[in-house]
């Protein structure tokens, strides 16, 4: 009777399992496991990416770009690209009920500049800017406004001032030789030259008003070295200096500070100049004054300024007024190397990196070389600094050669030159006793000006400094220069999508440390219905370039939104041989790529595919049938003796399990042995059912791509080939 009840219970369990199997739909019609959420419309994460576009725009400083399929090239690549994904398995449809219990994986893209291209030498355009203040070599000895300079006073204004440089006369006489020497120092580049001069400030700003120019273009076209010398004499000397060597510049005009900010601003934006794109732009500032910037204030009370036209306060104005050029106006109070109004671009150093004329320059910057002439304004021990009691303000403390305030004035002139050169990748040169904070030491020796009508035009150390001006970055280490398109693009493929919470992160690491302008949030775009992510190395267009040793990485989360399951599927659309073998490809011409130039030539564009990464998508674990637990045996009635098991085991016949097979489902029932009271425990084991949705096979071989030229074997439009 007991055995009959046992067999009946086993039969009920088997019948229930059989009916459960019959209720399942055919495997070929099953695309989403039971209990797993499904998605309609855009894949998860896309809606959140759209909202992230605003944040991306704020990061990059511009609206998200619309990319297009680039043209192909066969140029050698200079970046090592990699794609990683962890974990290597995720649950289907962003679930968590599979064995790995994770619905998201994290993708890591990386690009390392490991191979620098061969050196190349671009065309170079050099714009010289000549300052014409009293101590630069153009002092008008006969204007009677000679102030308290001891040398000029000793000759009643008929002699030279103390420590007047012959810088301007030297340049006039030797401009052609200087240009030829620069070309000889750079034989692989075609070098051309232009000229700008400047001087006067504003009425009341330690200036008798109306003398000179804040910005004056002498040679607007960049011309070759062999014609440059004659052009300087026929324009600057003939027109500005009246054919001689001096002008109307005296000690009643500004000579410790000048409108160098305005002169540089106009030169950088090319007002009246014909800067050319795809050449390197170099500016050489020659003078001996400080800019009108609060970091470089000049104290005229301790100077030899003529008492006729003094300003209302000791320091010259420290705000450069706005100036209207032929192609735009400068901001009010433009800074030197730092902004004064909170806008980081509102400084000469910032403009050298952001102006169109500079971003079009090879290297993405206008290099500014500065040369501080050795004269009274740059020599704290010059006798041109009046002794106390003989200054513009009698009894002023800190006056005289070596005085504390004199030293501050000189330091501000030298510091300004050093700071601007360092901020733009240029070089600095100045008096041999001076050194910049970055270690650049001056090499100029003092050369007296000589007589007014026949000045000394020989200056060997100034010639050497001009001959070896810097041309900016070392282009031989440039591995990847940005184009008009984003440098890095990620395109998911198939049913892989960016997660609803992507947790974007990115880092740009140079050999010297992290790059502060790194774009940390991508621009999410939709191009031809394809959802993509794009990044640049830098949010500053002029710095969007990788040099040897630079490493870029970006990370974000992905999810699965559909079949195939239980197999390795590609994560990214890519076009390498391994990508094709893994079932990846381009989607309407788009794929995960790096787009860059190995030089500034328009023919050097490289479009390099990232490699493929694969991930396994797991179905939820199949639930087993309900377990059968027999009831406990009844307690023996009171008074019955407790039986003791015999010392010799009782041998029972081994039961034979019944096997029931139904299509692709089977259950084995086995006896687990008899217990003390004779009851049988039955364990039912459910073998897992592995269901797969067959991946769609390619039709006609490899799919074609709008990006790549179609091969003969790519006639069809296969499934899985995207771009």
Residue pairs with C-beta under 8 A, 6 or more apart in sequence:
2 678
2 679
3 680
6 679
6 680
6 682
9 628
9 630
9 682
10 658
10 669
10 682
13 625
13 628
13 669
13 682
13 684
14 658
14 660
14 667
14 669
14 684
16 625
16 626
17 625
17 665
17 667
17 684
17 686
18 660
18 662
20 625
21 662
21 663
21 665
22 662
27 691
27 692
30 691
30 693
31 562
31 563
31 693
32 38
32 92
32 93
32 562
33 92
33 93
33 565
33 619
33 620
34 620
35 95
35 97
35 620
36 91
36 92
36 93
36 95
36 97
36 620
37 93
37 94
37 95
38 93
39 93
39 561
39 562
42 531
43 492
43 495
43 497
43 498
43 531
43 559
43 561
44 94
44 497
44 498
44 499
44 500
44 559
44 561
45 497
45 498
45 499
45 500
45 501
45 502
45 558
45 559
46 497
46 498
46 524
46 531
47 500
48 500
48 501
48 502
49 498
49 502
49 524
49 531
49 533
50 524
52 502
52 504
52 521
52 524
53 64
53 523
53 524
55 521
56 64
56 521
56 522
56 523
56 524
57 63
57 64
57 523
59 519
59 520
59 521
59 539
60 519
60 523
60 536
60 539
61 539
64 523
64 524
64 525
64 534
65 485
65 486
65 523
65 525
65 534
66 525
66 527
67 485
67 486
67 489
67 525
67 527
67 532
67 534
67 590
68 485
68 527
69 588
69 589
69 590
69 706
69 707
69 723
70 485
70 593
70 595
70 605
70 607
70 707
71 605
71 607
72 607
72 707
72 708
72 709
73 603
73 604
73 605
73 606
73 607
75 598
75 604
75 605
75 606
76 115
76 117
76 598
76 606
77 115
77 606
77 608
78 113
78 114
78 115
78 116
78 117
78 479
78 480
78 596
78 598
78 606
79 111
79 112
79 113
79 114
79 115
79 479
79 480
79 546
79 594
79 596
79 608
80 111
80 112
80 114
80 115
81 109
81 110
81 111
81 594
81 608
81 609
81 610
81 611
82 108
82 109
82 110
82 111
82 610
82 611
83 107
83 108
83 109
83 110
83 571
83 572
83 574
83 592
83 610
83 611
83 612
83 613
84 107
84 108
84 110
84 613
85 105
85 106
85 107
85 108
85 558
85 571
85 613
85 614
85 615
86 105
86 106
86 108
87 100
87 102
87 105
88 105
88 614
88 615
88 616
89 98
89 99
89 100
89 102
89 615
89 616
89 617
89 618
90 98
90 100
90 102
90 103
90 104
90 105
90 559
90 560
90 615
90 616
90 617
90 618
91 97
91 98
91 100
91 101
91 102
91 103
91 560
91 617
91 618
91 620
92 98
92 560
92 563
92 565
92 617
92 618
92 619
92 620
93 103
93 559
93 560
93 561
93 562
94 103
94 104
94 499
94 500
94 559
94 560
94 561
95 103
95 620
96 102
96 103
97 620
97 621
98 618
98 619
98 620
98 621
99 618
99 621
100 618
103 559
103 560
104 499
104 557
104 558
104 559
105 557
105 558
105 559
105 571
105 615
106 503
106 555
106 556
106 557
106 558
107 490
107 555
107 556
107 557
107 558
107 571
107 572
107 613
108 553
108 554
108 555
109 488
109 490
109 553
109 554
109 555
109 592
109 610
110 551
110 552
110 553
110 554
111 480
111 488
111 546
111 551
111 552
111 553
111 594
112 550
112 551
112 552
113 479
113 480
113 546
113 547
113 548
113 549
113 550
113 551
114 479
114 548
115 479
115 548
116 476
116 477
116 478
116 479
116 547
116 548
117 476
117 478
117 479
117 598
117 599
118 476
119 475
119 476
120 475
120 476
120 599
121 186
121 188
121 189
121 475
122 189
122 278
122 279
122 280
122 362
122 475
122 599
122 600
123 189
123 190
123 191
123 192
123 276
123 278
123 279
123 280
124 186
124 189
124 190
124 191
124 192
124 279
124 280
124 282
124 471
125 191
125 192
125 193
125 194
125 222
125 275
125 276
125 279
125 280
125 281
125 282
126 179
126 182
126 191
126 192
126 193
126 194
126 222
126 282
126 283
126 284
126 469
127 193
127 194
127 195
127 196
127 222
127 267
127 273
127 281
127 282
127 283
127 284
128 171
128 175
128 193
128 194
128 195
128 196
128 284
128 286
129 196
129 197
129 198
129 260
129 263
129 264
129 267
129 283
129 284
129 285
129 286
129 287
130 136
130 168
130 171
130 195
130 196
130 197
130 198
130 236
130 286
130 287
131 197
131 198
131 199
131 258
131 260
131 263
131 285
131 286
131 287
131 288
131 289
132 138
132 168
132 197
132 198
132 199
132 212
132 240
132 247
132 249
133 199
133 249
133 253
133 254
133 255
133 258
133 287
133 288
133 289
133 377
134 161
134 164
134 249
134 250
134 251
134 253
134 255
135 161
135 163
135 164
135 165
135 255
135 288
135 373
135 375
135 376
135 377
135 384
136 164
136 165
136 167
136 168
136 286
136 287
136 288
136 373
136 375
137 164
137 165
137 166
137 167
137 168
137 169
137 170
137 245
137 246
137 373
137 449
137 455
138 168
138 241
138 245
138 246
138 247
138 249
139 160
139 161
139 164
139 246
139 249
139 250
139 251
139 449
140 246
140 247
140 248
140 249
140 250
141 152
141 157
141 158
141 159
141 160
141 246
141 452
142 157
142 158
143 157
143 248
143 250
143 252
144 157
145 157
145 208
145 250
145 251
145 252
145 306
145 308
145 309
146 152
146 153
146 157
146 161
146 250
146 251
146 306
147 153
147 250
147 251
147 252
147 303
147 304
147 305
147 306
147 307
147 392
148 304
148 305
148 306
148 307
148 386
148 390
148 391
148 392
149 161
149 162
149 251
149 304
149 376
149 384
149 386
150 162
150 304
150 383
150 384
150 386
150 390
151 159
151 160
151 161
151 162
151 383
151 384
152 159
152 160
152 161
152 162
152 251
152 304
160 448
160 449
160 450
160 452
161 251
161 304
161 376
161 384
162 376
162 382
162 383
162 384
163 374
163 375
163 376
163 379
163 382
163 383
163 384
163 446
164 375
164 376
164 448
164 449
165 288
165 373
165 374
165 375
165 446
165 447
165 449
166 447
166 448
166 449
166 450
166 455
166 456
166 457
166 459
167 286
167 288
167 373
167 375
167 459
167 462
168 245
169 245
169 449
169 455
169 456
169 457
170 447
170 456
170 457
170 458
170 459
170 462
170 463
171 178
171 232
171 286
172 232
172 233
172 236
172 237
172 241
172 245
172 457
173 457
174 229
174 457
174 463
175 195
175 228
175 229
175 232
175 233
176 225
176 226
176 227
176 228
176 229
176 230
176 232
177 229
177 463
178 463
178 466
178 467
179 191
179 193
179 224
179 225
179 228
179 229
180 225
180 226
181 463
181 466
181 467
182 191
182 225
182 466
182 467
182 469
183 191
183 225
185 467
185 468
186 471
189 280
189 471
191 225
192 222
192 223
192 224
192 225
193 219
193 222
193 223
193 224
193 225
193 228
194 217
194 219
194 220
194 221
194 222
194 223
194 273
194 274
195 217
195 218
195 219
195 231
195 232
195 235
195 236
196 215
196 216
196 217
196 218
196 263
196 266
196 267
196 273
197 213
197 216
197 218
197 236
197 240
198 212
198 213
198 214
198 215
198 216
198 258
198 259
198 260
198 262
198 263
199 211
199 212
199 213
199 214
199 249
199 253
199 254
199 258
199 259
200 207
200 209
200 210
200 211
200 212
200 213
200 214
200 253
200 254
200 259
201 207
201 214
201 254
201 257
201 258
201 259
201 292
201 316
201 317
202 209
202 317
202 321
203 209
203 210
204 311
204 312
205 254
205 311
205 316
205 317
206 254
206 256
206 257
206 300
206 305
206 309
206 310
206 311
206 316
207 252
207 253
207 254
207 309
208 252
208 253
208 308
208 309
209 309
211 248
211 249
211 253
212 247
212 248
212 249
212 253
213 240
214 259
214 262
214 263
214 323
215 259
215 262
215 263
215 265
215 266
215 267
215 271
215 323
215 325
216 240
217 266
217 271
217 272
217 273
218 232
218 235
218 236
218 239
218 240
219 228
219 231
219 232
219 235
219 236
220 272
220 273
220 274
221 274
222 273
222 274
222 275
222 276
223 231
237 243
237 244
237 245
240 247
241 247
244 453
245 452
245 453
245 455
246 452
250 306
251 304
251 305
251 306
252 305
252 306
252 308
252 309
254 289
254 316
255 289
255 303
255 305
255 377
256 289
256 290
256 298
256 299
256 300
256 303
256 316
256 377
256 409
256 413
257 289
257 290
257 291
257 292
257 296
257 298
257 316
257 317
258 287
258 289
258 290
258 291
258 292
259 292
259 320
259 323
260 285
260 287
260 289
260 291
261 291
261 292
261 293
261 320
261 330
261 334
261 335
261 336
261 348
262 320
262 323
262 330
262 334
263 285
264 283
264 285
264 348
264 368
265 323
265 325
265 330
265 334
265 348
265 351
266 272
266 323
266 325
266 330
267 273
267 283
268 283
268 348
268 351
268 352
268 355
268 357
268 358
268 366
269 325
269 327
269 328
269 351
269 355
269 356
269 357
270 327
270 357
271 325
271 326
271 327
271 328
272 325
272 326
275 281
275 357
275 360
275 361
277 360
277 361
278 360
278 362
278 600
278 601
278 602
279 361
279 362
280 361
280 362
280 363
280 367
280 471
280 472
281 357
281 358
281 361
281 366
281 367
282 366
282 367
282 368
282 369
282 426
282 469
282 470
282 471
282 472
283 366
283 367
283 368
283 369
283 426
284 368
284 369
284 370
284 371
284 466
284 469
285 368
285 369
285 370
285 371
285 417
285 420
286 371
286 373
287 371
287 372
287 373
288 372
288 373
288 375
288 377
288 378
288 413
289 298
289 377
289 413
290 296
290 297
290 298
290 409
290 412
290 413
290 416
291 320
291 336
291 348
291 416
292 316
292 317
292 318
292 319
292 320
293 318
293 320
293 335
293 336
293 340
293 416
294 318
294 319
294 340
295 336
295 337
295 338
295 412
295 415
295 416
296 318
296 336
296 412
296 413
296 415
296 416
297 315
297 316
297 318
297 412
298 315
298 316
298 409
298 412
298 413
299 314
299 315
299 398
299 405
299 408
299 409
300 310
300 311
300 314
300 315
300 316
300 392
301 314
301 391
301 392
301 393
301 396
301 399
301 405
302 385
302 386
302 391
302 392
302 396
302 398
302 399
302 400
302 403
302 405
302 406
302 409
303 385
303 386
303 391
303 392
303 409
304 376
304 384
304 385
304 386
304 392
305 392
307 392
310 392
311 317
314 393
319 332
319 333
319 340
320 330
320 332
320 333
320 334
321 332
322 329
322 330
322 331
322 332
323 329
323 330
331 341
331 343
331 346
332 341
333 340
333 341
333 346
334 340
334 346
334 347
334 348
334 351
335 341
335 346
335 347
335 348
335 349
335 350
336 347
336 348
336 349
336 416
336 419
336 420
337 347
337 348
337 349
337 419
337 420
337 423
338 347
338 349
339 345
339 346
339 347
339 350
340 346
340 347
344 350
345 351
345 354
348 368
348 420
349 419
349 420
349 423
349 424
351 358
352 358
352 365
352 366
352 367
352 368
352 423
352 424
353 359
353 364
353 365
353 366
353 424
353 540
353 542
353 543
354 540
354 541
354 542
355 366
357 366
358 364
358 365
358 366
358 542
359 541
359 542
362 475
362 600
363 425
363 472
363 473
363 475
363 478
363 545
363 600
364 481
364 482
364 541
364 542
364 543
364 544
364 545
365 424
365 425
365 472
365 473
365 542
366 424
367 424
367 425
367 426
367 470
367 471
367 472
368 420
368 421
368 424
368 426
369 421
369 426
369 427
369 428
369 469
369 470
370 416
370 417
370 418
370 420
370 421
370 426
370 427
370 428
370 429
371 417
371 428
371 429
371 430
371 444
371 462
371 465
371 466
372 378
372 413
372 414
372 417
372 428
372 429
372 430
372 431
372 434
372 442
372 444
373 430
373 444
373 462
374 430
374 431
374 432
374 444
374 445
374 446
374 447
375 382
375 384
375 446
376 382
376 384
376 385
377 409
377 410
377 413
378 410
378 413
378 414
378 430
378 431
378 434
379 410
379 431
379 446
380 401
380 402
380 403
380 406
380 407
380 409
380 410
381 401
381 402
382 401
383 401
385 399
385 400
385 401
385 403
385 406
386 392
386 399
386 400
387 399
387 400
387 401
388 395
388 396
388 397
388 399
388 400
388 403
389 395
391 399
391 400
396 405
397 403
397 404
397 405
398 404
398 405
398 406
398 408
399 405
399 406
400 406
414 430
414 431
414 434
414 436
415 437
417 428
417 430
417 436
418 428
418 436
418 437
418 438
418 440
420 426
421 427
421 428
421 436
421 440
421 470
422 428
422 436
422 437
422 438
424 472
425 470
425 472
425 473
426 469
426 470
426 472
427 440
427 468
427 469
427 470
428 436
428 440
428 442
429 440
429 442
429 443
429 444
429 465
430 442
430 444
431 442
431 444
431 446
432 441
432 442
432 443
432 444
432 445
432 461
433 442
434 441
434 442
435 441
435 442
443 461
443 464
443 465
444 461
444 462
444 465
445 460
445 461
447 456
447 458
447 459
447 461
447 462
448 456
449 455
449 456
450 456
473 547
475 599
477 547
477 548
478 545
478 546
478 547
478 598
478 599
479 546
479 547
479 548
479 550
479 598
480 487
480 537
480 545
480 546
480 594
480 596
480 597
480 598
480 606
481 544
481 545
481 596
481 597
481 598
481 599
481 600
482 536
482 537
482 538
482 541
482 544
482 545
482 596
482 597
483 595
483 596
483 597
483 605
485 595
486 523
486 534
486 535
486 536
486 595
487 535
487 536
487 537
487 544
487 594
487 595
487 596
488 534
488 535
488 536
488 552
488 554
488 593
488 594
488 595
489 532
489 533
489 534
489 535
489 590
489 591
489 592
489 593
489 594
489 595
490 522
490 532
490 533
490 534
490 554
490 572
490 592
490 610
491 530
491 531
491 532
491 572
491 573
491 587
491 590
491 591
491 592
491 722
491 723
492 498
492 531
492 558
492 571
492 572
492 573
493 570
493 571
493 572
493 573
493 584
493 585
493 587
493 720
493 722
494 562
494 569
494 570
494 583
494 720
494 722
495 560
495 561
495 562
495 563
495 569
496 558
496 559
496 560
496 561
496 569
496 570
496 571
496 572
496 615
497 531
497 558
497 559
497 560
497 561
498 524
498 531
498 533
498 556
498 557
498 558
498 559
499 556
499 557
499 558
499 559
500 559
501 557
502 556
502 557
503 555
503 556
503 557
504 520
504 521
504 522
504 554
504 555
504 556
505 520
505 554
505 555
505 556
506 518
506 519
506 520
506 521
506 522
506 535
506 552
506 553
506 554
506 555
507 514
507 518
507 520
507 552
507 553
508 514
508 515
508 517
508 518
508 519
508 537
508 538
508 550
508 551
508 552
509 515
509 550
509 551
509 552
509 553
510 547
510 549
510 550
511 549
511 550
515 537
515 538
515 543
515 550
517 538
517 539
517 540
517 543
518 537
518 538
518 539
518 552
519 535
519 536
519 537
519 538
519 539
522 533
522 534
522 535
522 554
522 556
523 533
523 534
523 535
524 531
524 532
524 533
525 531
525 532
525 533
525 534
526 532
527 588
527 590
528 588
528 589
528 590
529 588
530 587
530 588
530 590
530 722
532 590
533 556
535 552
535 554
536 544
537 543
537 544
537 545
537 546
537 550
537 552
538 544
538 545
546 552
546 596
558 571
558 615
560 569
560 615
560 617
563 617
563 693
563 695
564 617
564 692
564 693
564 694
564 695
565 617
565 618
565 619
565 691
565 692
565 693
566 616
566 617
566 618
566 619
566 690
566 692
567 616
567 617
567 692
567 695
568 582
568 614
568 615
568 616
569 583
569 614
569 615
569 616
569 617
570 579
570 582
570 583
570 584
570 612
570 613
570 614
570 720
571 612
571 613
571 614
571 615
572 584
572 591
572 592
572 610
572 612
572 613
573 579
573 584
573 585
573 586
573 587
573 590
573 591
573 592
573 722
573 723
574 584
574 585
574 591
574 592
574 609
574 610
574 611
574 612
575 584
575 585
575 586
575 591
575 609
575 705
575 707
575 708
575 723
576 609
576 611
576 612
578 611
578 612
579 585
579 609
579 611
579 612
580 702
580 721
582 612
582 614
583 695
583 720
584 612
584 720
584 721
584 722
585 591
585 702
585 703
585 705
585 718
585 720
585 721
585 722
585 723
586 703
586 705
586 706
586 707
586 708
586 721
586 722
586 723
587 722
587 723
588 706
588 722
588 723
589 705
589 706
589 707
589 723
590 707
590 722
590 723
591 609
591 610
591 705
591 707
591 722
591 723
592 609
592 610
593 607
593 608
593 609
593 610
594 606
594 607
594 608
594 610
595 605
595 606
595 607
595 608
596 605
596 606
596 608
597 604
597 605
597 606
598 604
598 606
607 707
619 691
621 688
622 686
622 688
622 689
624 685
624 686
625 667
625 684
625 686
627 684
628 682
628 684
630 679
630 680
630 681
630 682
633 675
633 676
633 677
633 678
633 679
634 677
636 642
645 676
652 674
654 671
655 670
655 671
657 668
657 669
657 670
657 671
658 669
659 666
659 668
660 666
660 667
664 689
665 687
665 689
666 687
667 684
667 685
667 686
667 687
668 684
668 685
669 682
669 684
670 682
670 683
671 680
671 682
672 680
672 681
672 682
672 683
673 680
673 681
674 680
675 681
695 720
696 719
696 720
697 719
698 716
698 718
698 719
698 720
698 721
699 716
699 717
699 718
699 719
700 715
700 716
700 717
700 718
701 713
701 714
701 715
701 716
701 718
702 711
702 713
702 714
702 716
702 718
702 721
703 714
703 716
703 717
703 718
703 719
703 720
703 721
703 722
704 710
704 711
704 714
704 715
704 716
704 717
704 721
705 714
705 721
705 723
706 723
707 723
